[in-house]
Amino acid sequence: MFTDRFIKVPSRIYNSKVKDLTGVEDLIDTDISILPMEISEYYSSFDDDLQIEGTQIFMKNGESLWLRLPIDEFEKLLNHHQK
């Protein structure tokens, strides 16, 4: 299956449409499916608002995502998602 290539990760995304319309920063917690081979780099990060450790990833297309997963859990997903 094609979708088996993707991994689903809990993420916090920035809603730029709401910011553009209202001037209020809007963050949405959601699950995102990503293609691991499109990741160019990642590193450990901390969310001050949530007070949790997460993982910042950068995709080859230039998009950046903040994942609500500690880096060790994210690496486990990467290494075992197709097994």
N, C-alpha and C positions, 0 to 999 in steps of 0.2 A: 504494500500500500504506500501511496505517496505520503500520506500524513504521518507515517511511522518515522519519517526523517526529521520531524519537528519535535521539540521538547516544549512542554507547557510549564511556564514559570510564573509565580506570583510577582506582580510588578506594581509600581506606583508611577502613573503617567501624568504629565502636565497637560491640562486641557487649554490649549492656546485660544480656541474659539471663545470660551467664556472670558478669558483675560482680555481679548480684543474687544469684546462687546461691553463688558461691565467694568473692566479695570481690576477685577478681583481675581487673585490667583486661585485656581481650582485644580486640585490633585485628585485623581481617581485611582482607587485600588482595584485591580483587575488581573485576571490571568491572561498571559500573552503566549502565543506559540511562536517559537523562533527556530530558524534553521541553524544548527550549531556551526556549520561550515561557513556561515556568513559573519561570524564573530571575528573582529580583528584584534580586540584586546579586552581585558576585564581586570578589575581590582577590587579589593575590599573597601567598603565605604560605610559611613554611619549616618543614620537619619536622626537629626536632633529633635524633630517634632515627635516621631514615634519612639525615640530612644531605643532603637534596635540596630543591629549590624546588618548590613545588606551587601549587595554586589553591584557595582557599576559596570555596565558592559557597553562597548562601542561596536557597532556593526560596520561592515565594509561600505555600506551606503552612506555612512556619516551619522546615522541615527544613534542616539545615546538612550539607554534605558537603565532605570534603577530597579533592582530586583529585591523583593522582600525575603531574601535568602542569604544566610551567611555564606561566605565564599567556599567553605568546605562542603556544604550541602549542594551548592551550585556545581562544583567540580564533580561530585558524585553523580549528579544528573547527566553531566556531559559525558562522563566515562562509561556509564551503564545504560544509557537510554535505548540502545538498539540491541541489547542482549536478551 
